[in-house]
Each structure stands twice: as C-alpha cells, then as structure tokens.
Amino acid sequence: MNLFNAILIGLKEVWAHKFRSLLTLFGVVLGVASLVGMSAIIKGMENGMRESMIAMGGADKVLLQRQAVPAYQEHLADQAPGRTLVDVVALKQGAPLLRVISPEMAVPDVMVSRGDKRASPEECVGVWPEVLEMNLHTVEHGRFFNALDEEKAHAVCVIGTGIRDSLFGDPDEVGREIIPLGETIQINGQPFVIVGMFQHYASEQDLKARALRKQAKASTNGVETKKSRGWGRKGGWAFWRKNNTLYIPLNTAWVRFRMAGDLDGIPDPRLSDIDLKVKSMEQMELALQQAKNVLLVTHRGIEDFTFQTQESQVDNINKQIKNARLSGGIIAGISLLVGGIGIMNIMLASINERVREIGTCKALGATGVDVFVQIIVESVVLSLLGAVAGLAASLLIVDLLSFIAPTGNTPIITWEAQAIAVAFSGSVGVFAGFLPAIKAARLEPIQALRYE
C-alpha cells in the first residue's frame, strides 16, 4: 500500500464518521489555535515594547535617578544635594565618554489652558536643546529654543500634537491641519507663546488604525463613530507621552516656577532628571564609572544617585517574553496532549469496529507493517486536519483581537509559530496512533475474521 492510498483511506474514514471525528479534533484545534494565537500576541507585545523603548531614546540612553542614601551614610541624608546644574557642568567636563547630557526641571502641578479649553500634559519640563537628541524629538513646525531664550528666560514653549489637539482641535475632527505657532497659552496661569510643534509620533499600528478610521469615515459620508475617534492611548504609552509633551527653556522653568520656592518660600534649584547618552555601547560600564566618579565629587561623597540603563529594560523585556512564551507553550502543549488522547481513544474504537476488515486485509496478503502504517497515517491525518482547522481558528482569533484593540500591540502571526504548531500536531498524531497501530498489526487473520 502506497502512502497516497493510505492517506485517501484515512480521509474516507474521517468522512465516514464526521461527527465523531469533529469531536476528536476539537482538542487539537484548541491546542494549535492557542499555540499560534499566544505566539502572535507575544510577538505583538515584543514589537510594541521594543518600539516604545526606541521611541523614548534608544538603548544608549541612561537615566540618572535619585535614590535614598546607603545605610552607612544615613547621618548625611540631610546634606544630600540632589541633582543640580553643578552635576551637569561637571559631567560635561569630567566624563568624556558621555555623548549627550540633558538636564530637566519639571513644572509642578501643571495645568495648561487656552480660553475654556484645558490640557494635562504628560510632562511639562524646562529643558536644553540637547533633549531633542536625547528623546529623539523632531520639530516639524517652527523652531526650538535658542541661547537667547535660555539666557533671558523667555516665556516660549514647544508642544506635542496631543497638546495641540486638546487646546486647538484635532485635525481629524476639524478637517484641516492646525499649526498654532505664535498662539498664546496659559501654563499655571502664566502666558507662554508657542514657537514650535513636534511631529506626530505613532507606531505602525497607530497608522493602520488611522487609515481604517479614514475609510470608515469616508464610507459613512464623513460621519465618524465615537468608538473610532481619536488616536487614543492604546497605540503605545511612549508615543502617547511624546505627543503630550510640553517643553519650555530650563531657565524659564527655574525663574517662573521654582525660584518662588515651596510653601516655605525657599527656591528649589534641584533638577527633576538628568538623562545621559554614552558615545559607545561597548564602553557603557566605563562611561558610567566616569560619571559616578564625577558625581561623587560634586555630591561630596554622598551616593544619593543611581543609574538606570535601557539595557536593564531590554533584559526585563526579554524575561517577560520568555515567561510568556513558556506559559503559552505549556497551555498549548496540554491542549494538544488532550487532543492526542482523544485521537488515541477514537483510533482504538475504530480498530474494534474494523477487526473483520483488518482480518480480511491480512488474509489477502497485507502484512502487519502495512496495517501499522495505515493506522499511523489515519491518526496523523486526523491530527493534521485538526492543525489546519486550528490555524484557521487562530487567524479568526487574531483578527478579533485586532478589531477590539487595533492599536494595542496588534498580534502578529509568524510562519515559525505555524510551522511549530503543525509539526507538533503531527507528532501528537504519531504518538496517539502508535498504540492502536500496534494492536491492529498484531491481530491474527483467523481470529479477526471470526470476530463478532
């Protein structure tokens, strides 16, 4: 018996018992669908997290963060200076392995308004022009701050498109691009002139969703549904944050919002952040050691600071992805194993129904190997049919997830996951058919023909 005939007989056997075969395949369908679907979800998460990390500055970005002083320095806690411009100047002079140093001074309890419209920026900070390279910003309209703005503490600002949408209107709603250069807005009650606006930042999923909204709007004669309106926050936290950024000159933030001080009237010269970029990833450790040595001098030996690298975030991402893949693989494996047990049961039942048929085949010259191969092929055919149905189900699942959350790290089906699922399903078919095939191959022709 050749392989083609064996497959044909297997398909006829499946078709002869359609309902029973359908129930048998259900476990395999679930296993394959869960394996491919879980892999697609994890791939989408991985792409989204890596895309966000790059959008926030790239792998060579380092955050200089504040930390509590070590236990052996607790008696010096009240002398800890925090992060100041003294640190920035010292790092520029004493840490040559640092390529970019960007200080930031956040505006506390910020509220931005224009007339009766309000906006709550994700961040409103005083910065130097180095922030553009640090956070990979692009000024699409107007300009960024210059040395005169910094020196004179001019009341100027550069905004993201999210701030523009809240104060001046979303272009998708008003039907035209709004560029509010020269307009005046209020930041905590103080007037600021907009001199620049960043480009709109969006992931590939954002762009895809926007295209879908435009199509939907065109198909409804310009009426956009409430559910599809706006860019939303689902498109990635990093992109949403960048679009809702408001920058002012660092000296302006100090003069207008920090010099007055807190409730005690004491000016606060401390920076909220100092971000660093190294010249070479290969020299990351050496560059951070240089920076640490400089800061220990400016902080008089008090170690009230620490470094957070994007490298650690990459490690966390890889760890999360690994754990998710392991969990998804275990779940899918259990489902496929259950499906394999179902196939084994149905094959054993099928052999009991076909004892006389098997006896007749052996009496006509079929060997035990022929019978063994036929049963294995039928089992694999059942399993692969379940795999095909599972792949179709996974496509439907991914489409459903994409429809529910079109910009939330859209799942991505890979051919590797599909190949693994089919191969694993075929292996399950061989495993499930092995015992029934041995049982069928060992049947004696005379006893089989006399079986009732």
N, C-alpha and C positions, 0 to 999 in steps of 0.2 A: 504493500500500500504506500503510495507516494504521499508527500506532505500536503499537496493540494487537495487530494481526495479526503485526507484526514480532516483538514480544515472545513471542507464542504460538509462532511458528515457532522462535524461539531456544530456548524451553523444550523443545519437541519434539525439537530437535536434541541438546540436552543429555541428554534421557531416552533417545534412541536409542543413545547411546554412553556409558552410565552409568559404566563403569569408567574409560574414558579421561578423561571429564570430572572424575571424582573425583581422579584423579592430577593433572590440570591445576590443580584448585582448591586443591591441598594447600599450595602456596606462598602463595596469597592468604590462606588460613585462618591459616597461621602468622604472616603479616605483620600481619593485623588483630588476632589474639589477642595477639601480642607488644606491639602498639601500645597497645591498650586495657588489657592487664594491666600493662604498665610504667607507664602513666599512673595506674592505680589504686594501685599500690604507692607511687609518688612522692607522690600525694595523701595517702595514709595517713601516710607519713613526714613530710610537711609539717605535717599536722594534729598529729601527735604531738610534733614539735619545738616548734611554737608553743605547744601546750598545756602542755608542760613548762616553757617559758620563763615563761609567765604564772604557773604554779604556784609557781615559785621566786622570785616577787616582782614580775614585770611589767617593762615596758620602761623605766620611770623609775628602776630600781634601778642603783646604781653600786657596784662593789667597789673599795675602797681596798687595793691589794695591795703587798706588799713586793717590791723589786727591788734588784739589785746597783747600787752607786753608779756614776755615769758614770766614764769613764776619767780625766777631768781631776780627779776627786775621790777617786781610789783611795787617796791618802795620808790621807784622812779616814774610810776604811771602818770602822776600829775605834771611831770616835766616833759612828757612826750609831745613833740611839736606838731605831729601830723604831717600831711603832705602840703608843701608850700612851693612858691616860685623859687625859693632858695634851692630846693631839690632839683628843679628843672634846670636852672642855670648850672648847678654843679654837675648834673648828669651830662649836659651838653659839652662841658669842658673835660670831664674826667672819665667818660665811658665812650671811647671812640668806636666800640663795636655796636653801638646803638645807632640806627639809621634815622629814626624819627622819634621825637619826644613831643607829646601833645598833652598840655595841661587843660583841665576843665574845671569850671566853677559853676555849680548848679544854682539856679534861682529857686529858692524855697517856696512851696505852696503857690505855684504859678497858676494864674488864670489869664487867658488871652481872650480879648473881646474886640468886636467891631460893631458898634451900634447895639442892637439887641441880640446879636449872634455871639455864641461862646465856643471856645475850643479848649480842650485839655491836652496839651502836648505830652507825648510820652517822655520827652526830655526837653528842657529849656535851659541851656547852659551857655556860659561865656567861654569862648574858645579862641585859639590862634589858628591861622590858616593851615597849620600842619594837620588839623583834624580832617581835612579833605583827603589827604593820602592815608591817614590812619584808618578812617572808617569807610574808605572807598566811596566818597561822595562825588557827585558831578553836578556843578551848577549849570543848569540848562538855560536859564534866563537871567539876565542881569549880571551881577558881579558878586564876589566875596569881599570880605573886609580887607582894607589895606592898612599900612602902618599909621596913616593919619587917623583913621577910625579908632585904632587901638590907643594911640597917644592922647587924643582929645576926648576919648570915651564917648564917641558919638552914639546917639540913640538910633542905631540901624540894626536890621536883622535880616537873616536869610531863612526861609521857611521851606518845609516839605509840602508835597501836594496834598497830604491829608489835612494840614492846617488850612491850606487854600480852600479845599472843599468845604470845610466847616464854616469858614468866615465869608467866603465869596460865592460859593455854589459849586456843585460837582458838574464838570463839563458834560458828563453823560446825561445829566438832568436838564441843564440849561441849553444844551445843544451846541455849545461853542467852547473853545479853549479860553480859559481865563488866566491872564498873566497880570497879577496885581502889583507890578513894580511901581514904586512911588506912592502907594497907598499907605495910610497910617492905621496902625492897630494899637490896642492898649495891652500892655503887659503889666499885670498887677496895678492897673490904673495909670501907668506912665506911657506916654505916646512914643511909638517907635515906627520908623519908616522902613518899608520893605525894599531892600536894594537887590535881592536875588532870590531865586527859587530853584530848588533841586529838581532833577528829573524825577519822573515817577518810577519807583522801583517795584518790580514784580517778578515773581517766579514764572516758570513756563506754565504751570497750572493756572496762575492768575490770568495770563494772556489768553489761554484756552477758554477760561470761563468768560472773559470779557467778549471774546468772539462769539460765544454761544449766546450771550445776552443781546448782542447786537443783532444776531439772526432772529432771536425771539422777538425783539422789538420791531424789527422790520416785518415779521410775519403777522404782528398784531397792529399794524398801521401806526407804529410809534408809541403804543401803549406798553409800558414796561411793568411787569408784575412786581409786586412788593418783594417777593421771595428772591428774585434775581437781581435786585437793585444793589448798586454799590460794590466796592472792591472787597470790603469785609476784612476781618482779621484772620480768617482761616487760611489765607494764602501764604502764611508763614509769618511768625512773630517778628523775625528780623526785618523783613520788608515792611511790615506794618509800622514797626518802630522807626525805621529810617524815613518813611513818608510822613510821620508825625513828629518830626524833629524841628526845633526852632533854635537857631544859633544867634548869639549876639557877641560883640567883642568882649574878650576876657576882662579888660579894664573897665568896660561899661558895667558888666555884672558886679564887679567889686565896688565901683563908685555908687551905683544906683541902688543896689540891693544888699550889699554886705557891709559897706562902710558904716551904715547906721547902726549895725550890730543887732544883737538879740534883745531880749527883754531888759537886760542889764545895761544896754547901750554900749557894749564892748564890740568893736569891729572884729570881724572874723576873717583873717587872711588865708585860712586853710582852703586847699583845693578839694573838690569832691572826687576827682580822679586824675591820675597821670597814666597815660597809655604810652606804651613803648613798642617800637618795631626794631628788630635786630637786622643787621646787614646780611647775615647768613644763617640759615637754619642749622648748618653744621657747627656753628660756633655759638649756639644758643646758651649752653651752660656757661661758657666763658664770659659771654656778654652779660648774663645775669649776675655772675660773680663780680664783674666790674661794677655793675650798678649797685650791688649790695655793699661793696666796699665804700663807694661814694656816699651812699645814704647813711651808712653807719657813722661817717664823719659829720654830715650835716645834722644828724639826729643825736649827736653826742653819745654814740654808743648804744642808744635805746632802740631795740629792734621792735618797733611798733608797726611794721610793714611786712608784706609778703608779696610774692609774685604768683600770678595765675596765668598759665600759658594756654594757648589754644590746643597745644599738644595734649594736655590733660583732658580737654574736652573731646578730642579725637579718640583718646583711649576710652572715655566714658561711652561715646557713641558706639565704638566697636564692641564694647562689653554688652551694651544694651541689645545691639543687633544679634550678637552671639547667643545671648539668653533667649531672645525672642525666637530665633531660628530653632534652638534646641527644644523649646516648649512646643512650637508649632510642629516640629518633626515628630515629637513623641505622640502628640494628639493624632496626627495623620497616620503614624505607624500603627497606633492602636486601632484606628478605624479600618485600616487595610487588613490588619490581622483578623479582626472580627469578620470582615468580608471574606477573607480566606477560609475561615472556619465554616462560614455559610456555604461556600463553594464545595468544600470537602464533604459536608453533610449531604448536599444535593447530588454530588457525584456518587457517594455511597448508595443513596437511594436509587439513583439511576441504574447502577450496576445490578442491584437487586431486581429491578424491573426488567433488565436486559440479559438475565442469566442464560436463557434459552438462545437468544440472539448470539451471545458470545460463544456458547457451545457450538452453534451451527457454523460460525466463522472458523473456529478451531478445527471442526470436523472437515471443513472444506480446504484446510491447509494453512490457515493463519497461525502464526507462531505466537508464543507468549510475548515476545518483544513487540510484534505488531499490535497486539491488544494493549500492551503497556503504553506504547507511543500514542495510540488512538485516544486513550483516556486522558493522558497528559495534554494532548493537543486540545481536546474538548475543554479541559479545565482552563488552559491558557486562553482559549478563545473567549470563554465566559469572562475571564478576568480582564482581557483587553477590551472587550465590549464595554465593560464597566468603566475602564480607564477613559475610553472615548467619551462616554456619557459624562464622566467626571470632569473632563476638560471643558466640555460644553457648559456644564453647570458652573465651573469656575469663571468662565467668561461672563456668564449672566450675573454672578455674584459681584465681580469687579465692576461691571457696568452699573449695577445697582449702587454700589458704594460711591462710584464716581458721580452718579446722579444726585445722591444725597449730599455729598460734600465734594463738589467738583474742584475745589482749590485746597483741600485739606490733605496734602501729601498723597495725591492720587495713586492708587495701587498700580504697579507696573508688572505685567506678566512677562516672564523671561522664558526663552526656549529651554534653558538649562533646567528650570523647575519642571517644565512639562516633560522633558526627556527623563528626568529622575522619577517623576510620578509614573510614567508609562513603564519604565524599566522595573520599578519596584512592584508595580501591579502585575507585570508578567512573572516576576519572581514569586509573588504570592500565589499566582495560578499554578506554577510548577509545584510549589510546596503543598498546596491544597490538593492537587491531583495525584501526588506521589503514593499515598496510602491506598486510595481507591484503585489506582492503576496496578499496584502490586497484587491487590486482592483479585482483580479481574484477570490478571495474567496467570495466576495460579489455579484458576478454575480448570477442573478436569472435563474434557468434552462430554464424556458419557454421563457423568453426574449432572452437568449443566443441561444436557438435553432431556434428562429425566426430571428436571426441577419443575415443580408446580408452584 
